[in-house]
Amino acid sequence: MDATQKARELIAAAGKVLVFTGAGVSTGSGIPDYRGPSGLWTKREPVRYEDFLSSTRSKQEYWRYKAETYPAFSLAVPNAAHRALAAFEATGRLLALVTQNIDGLHRSAGTGPDKLVELHGSGLYAECLDCFAWVSMDEALDKFNADGAPPQCACGGWLKPAVIMFGQPLERETLLKAFRAAESCDLVLAAGSTLSVEPAASVPLAARRAGRPYIIVNRGPTAHDPLADVRLEGDAGDILPALFS
């Protein structure tokens, strides 16, 4: 039996499937893999959360980076991997879709908000650090591009992209929701992630340690490869439709 057939049979036998996705699921939509082995963060020093909070210069640098990279997000549309996972939800067997991605493409493809756990937040919005109101990223960038100053909320507070920055802890409730799914799933499938960024990568690992079958789909090696029951090498946009059809 080849690996694809084995993966299909494991999925077919699972009543509750946890899917974990990373940047490799969205590269087919034109979203760069920023954290990968050759990603942007290997060439550019990221602004850390504590520096963003304390320094006007760091706020400006981070908003400059957002202004440069946002067009790729605003123009992206879901690819075959996103669509396959949205279609699988309709079978009633998707327990949760936990993603490291901030591009909103799972949501655009039709994954329900009750199933979707966005561990690293959303790159399509900005949030106020004072009143916690959200505004669209388009609105926040219009403010920034007008004068180059860090944008502010109507209340006067600073706006911050609604994503988890380097050095910023993940939202506790979001992380708990992901781990609860890991504890109650029948099978976990990780796609498009090197499974090296913590604490996110511990979510599928928790399911594996509980004895659940573990399928990994990725282009290139991952930190969890020795633990996988099935390891499929390649692009998620090619493989996931074949697994979930």
C-alpha positions as CSV (number, residue, x, y, z in Angstrom):
1,M,0.0,0.0,0.0
2,D,1.4,3.4,-0.9
3,A,1.6,6.3,1.5
4,T,-1.3,8.3,0.0
5,Q,-3.6,5.3,0.2
6,K,-2.6,4.6,3.8
7,A,-3.3,8.2,4.7
8,R,-6.7,8.1,2.9
9,E,-7.6,5.0,4.9
10,L,-6.6,6.5,8.2
11,I,-8.7,9.6,7.5
12,A,-11.7,7.5,6.4
13,A,-11.5,5.6,9.7
14,A,-11.4,8.8,11.8
15,G,-14.6,10.3,13.2
16,K,-13.0,13.5,14.4
17,V,-10.0,14.9,12.5
18,L,-7.8,17.8,13.6
19,V,-6.0,19.6,10.8
20,F,-3.0,21.9,11.6
21,T,-1.8,24.2,8.8
22,G,1.2,26.4,8.2
23,A,2.6,28.7,5.6
24,G,3.1,26.0,3.0
25,V,-0.7,25.7,2.6
26,S,-0.8,29.4,1.4
27,T,2.3,29.7,-0.7
28,G,0.2,28.5,-3.7
29,S,-1.9,31.6,-3.2
30,G,1.1,33.9,-3.4
31,I,1.6,34.3,0.3
32,P,5.4,34.1,1.1
33,D,6.6,31.8,3.8
34,Y,8.1,34.4,6.2
35,R,9.3,31.9,8.9
36,G,10.6,29.2,6.7
37,P,14.3,28.2,6.1
38,S,14.7,30.8,3.4
39,G,11.9,33.1,4.5
40,L,11.9,36.9,5.1
41,W,12.9,36.6,8.7
42,T,16.2,35.0,7.7
43,K,17.0,38.2,5.8
44,R,15.3,40.9,7.9
45,E,15.4,41.4,11.7
46,P,11.8,41.2,13.0
47,V,10.4,43.9,15.3
48,R,9.8,42.4,18.7
49,Y,6.6,43.0,20.6
50,E,8.2,44.7,23.6
51,D,10.1,47.1,21.2
52,F,6.8,47.9,19.4
53,L,5.2,48.8,22.6
54,S,8.0,51.0,23.9
55,S,9.5,52.7,20.8
56,T,8.0,55.0,18.2
57,R,10.8,54.0,15.8
58,S,9.9,50.4,16.2
59,K,6.3,51.1,15.5
60,Q,7.2,52.9,12.3
61,E,9.5,50.1,11.2
62,Y,6.8,47.5,11.8
63,W,4.1,49.5,10.0
64,R,6.6,50.1,7.1
65,Y,7.0,46.3,6.8
66,K,3.2,45.8,6.9
67,A,2.8,48.4,4.1
68,E,5.3,46.5,2.0
69,T,3.9,43.0,2.5
70,Y,0.1,43.7,2.8
71,P,-0.6,43.8,-1.0
72,A,0.2,40.0,-1.2
73,F,-2.4,39.4,1.4
74,S,-5.1,41.6,0.0
75,L,-4.8,40.1,-3.5
76,A,-4.6,36.4,-2.4
77,V,-7.4,33.9,-3.0
78,P,-7.8,30.4,-1.6
79,N,-6.1,27.6,-3.4
80,A,-6.9,23.9,-3.8
81,A,-5.7,23.1,-0.3
82,H,-8.0,25.6,1.4
83,R,-10.9,24.5,-0.7
84,A,-10.3,20.8,0.0
85,L,-10.3,21.5,3.8
86,A,-13.5,23.6,3.5
87,A,-15.2,20.8,1.6
88,F,-14.1,18.2,4.2
89,E,-15.8,20.2,6.9
90,A,-19.1,19.6,5.1
91,T,-18.7,15.9,5.9
92,G,-19.1,16.7,9.6
93,R,-15.8,15.0,10.5
94,L,-13.6,18.1,10.8
95,L,-13.2,18.7,14.6
96,A,-11.0,21.8,14.2
97,L,-8.7,23.5,11.8
98,V,-5.8,25.0,13.7
99,T,-3.6,27.4,11.6
100,Q,-0.4,29.3,12.1
101,N,-1.4,31.5,9.1
102,I,-2.6,35.1,9.4
103,D,-3.9,35.5,5.8
104,G,-7.6,34.6,6.4
105,L,-7.7,32.3,3.4
106,H,-9.2,29.3,5.3
107,R,-12.0,31.7,6.3
108,S,-12.4,32.9,2.7
109,A,-12.5,29.3,1.4
110,G,-15.5,28.6,3.7
111,T,-14.1,27.1,6.9
112,G,-16.5,27.9,9.6
113,P,-15.5,30.3,12.4
114,D,-16.5,27.7,15.0
115,K,-14.0,25.2,13.5
116,L,-11.2,27.7,12.8
117,V,-8.5,28.4,15.4
118,E,-6.1,31.2,14.2
119,L,-3.2,30.8,16.6
120,H,-1.2,33.8,15.3
121,G,-4.1,36.2,14.8
122,S,-5.2,38.0,11.6
123,G,-3.1,40.1,9.3
124,L,-6.3,41.6,7.8
125,Y,-7.0,43.8,10.8
126,A,-5.4,46.1,13.3
127,E,-6.3,46.4,17.0
128,C,-6.2,49.3,19.4
129,L,-3.8,48.7,22.3
130,D,-6.0,50.8,24.6
131,C,-9.7,50.1,23.8
132,F,-9.1,46.8,21.8
133,A,-11.3,48.0,18.9
134,W,-10.5,46.4,15.5
135,V,-10.2,48.3,12.3
136,S,-9.4,47.0,8.8
137,M,-5.8,46.8,7.8
138,D,-6.7,48.9,4.8
139,E,-7.9,51.7,7.1
140,A,-4.8,51.4,9.3
141,L,-2.4,51.5,6.4
142,D,-4.2,54.5,4.9
143,K,-3.5,56.3,8.1
144,F,0.2,55.2,8.1
145,N,0.7,56.0,4.4
146,A,-0.7,59.5,4.8
147,D,2.2,60.7,6.9
148,G,4.4,57.8,7.9
149,A,3.4,58.1,11.6
150,P,2.3,55.0,13.5
151,P,-1.5,54.9,13.1
152,Q,-3.8,55.6,16.0
153,C,-7.3,54.5,16.9
154,A,-10.2,57.0,17.1
155,C,-9.8,56.8,20.9
156,G,-6.2,58.0,20.6
157,G,-4.6,54.6,21.4
158,W,-1.9,53.1,19.2
159,L,-3.0,50.6,16.5
160,K,-1.1,47.3,16.2
161,P,-1.6,44.6,13.5
162,A,-3.9,42.0,15.0
163,V,-1.2,39.3,14.8
164,I,1.1,37.6,17.3
165,M,4.5,39.3,17.0
166,F,7.9,37.9,17.9
167,G,8.1,37.9,21.7
168,Q,4.3,38.2,22.2
169,P,2.6,35.3,24.0
170,L,-0.3,33.6,22.2
171,E,-3.8,34.3,23.4
172,R,-4.4,31.8,26.2
173,E,-8.0,31.0,25.2
174,T,-7.0,30.4,21.6
175,L,-4.2,28.1,22.6
176,L,-6.5,26.2,25.0
177,K,-9.1,25.7,22.3
178,A,-6.4,24.2,20.0
179,F,-5.1,21.8,22.7
180,R,-8.6,20.7,23.7
181,A,-9.1,19.7,20.0
182,A,-5.8,17.8,20.1
183,E,-7.0,15.9,23.2
184,S,-10.3,14.8,21.7
185,C,-9.5,14.1,18.0
186,D,-9.2,10.7,16.4
187,L,-6.4,11.7,14.0
188,V,-4.2,14.7,13.4
189,L,-3.0,15.9,10.0
190,A,-0.3,18.7,9.8
191,A,0.1,20.4,6.4
192,G,2.5,23.0,5.1
193,S,4.5,23.5,8.4
194,T,8.0,22.8,9.4
195,L,6.5,22.1,12.9
196,S,9.3,24.0,14.5
197,V,7.6,27.2,15.8
198,E,6.5,26.8,19.4
199,P,4.1,26.7,21.1
200,A,2.0,26.2,18.0
201,A,3.9,23.0,16.9
202,S,3.0,21.4,20.2
203,V,-0.7,21.2,19.2
204,P,-0.3,18.3,16.7
205,L,2.4,16.8,19.0
206,A,-0.1,16.6,21.9
207,A,-2.4,14.5,19.7
208,R,0.4,12.2,18.6
209,R,1.6,11.7,22.2
210,A,-2.0,10.7,23.1
211,G,-1.7,7.9,20.6
212,R,-3.6,9.4,17.7
213,P,-2.5,8.6,14.1
214,Y,-0.3,11.5,12.7
215,I,-0.1,12.4,9.0
216,I,2.4,15.0,7.9
217,V,2.2,16.8,4.5
218,N,5.0,19.2,3.6
219,R,7.5,20.2,1.0
220,G,10.8,19.6,2.9
221,P,11.6,18.1,6.2
222,T,9.7,18.9,9.5
223,A,10.7,18.6,13.1
224,H,8.1,15.8,13.6
225,D,8.9,13.6,10.7
226,P,10.1,10.7,12.9
227,L,6.8,10.7,14.7
228,A,4.5,10.5,11.7
229,D,2.5,7.4,10.8
230,V,2.4,8.7,7.2
231,R,4.8,11.3,5.8
232,L,3.8,12.8,2.3
233,E,6.4,15.0,0.6
234,G,5.1,17.7,-1.7
235,D,2.8,20.7,-2.1
236,A,-0.3,20.8,0.1
237,G,-2.3,22.1,-2.9
238,D,-1.6,18.9,-4.7
239,I,-1.9,16.4,-1.9
240,L,-4.8,17.6,0.3
241,P,-7.4,17.4,-2.5
242,A,-6.3,13.8,-3.1
243,L,-6.6,12.9,0.6
244,F,-9.9,14.4,1.3
245,S,-11.8,13.7,-2.0
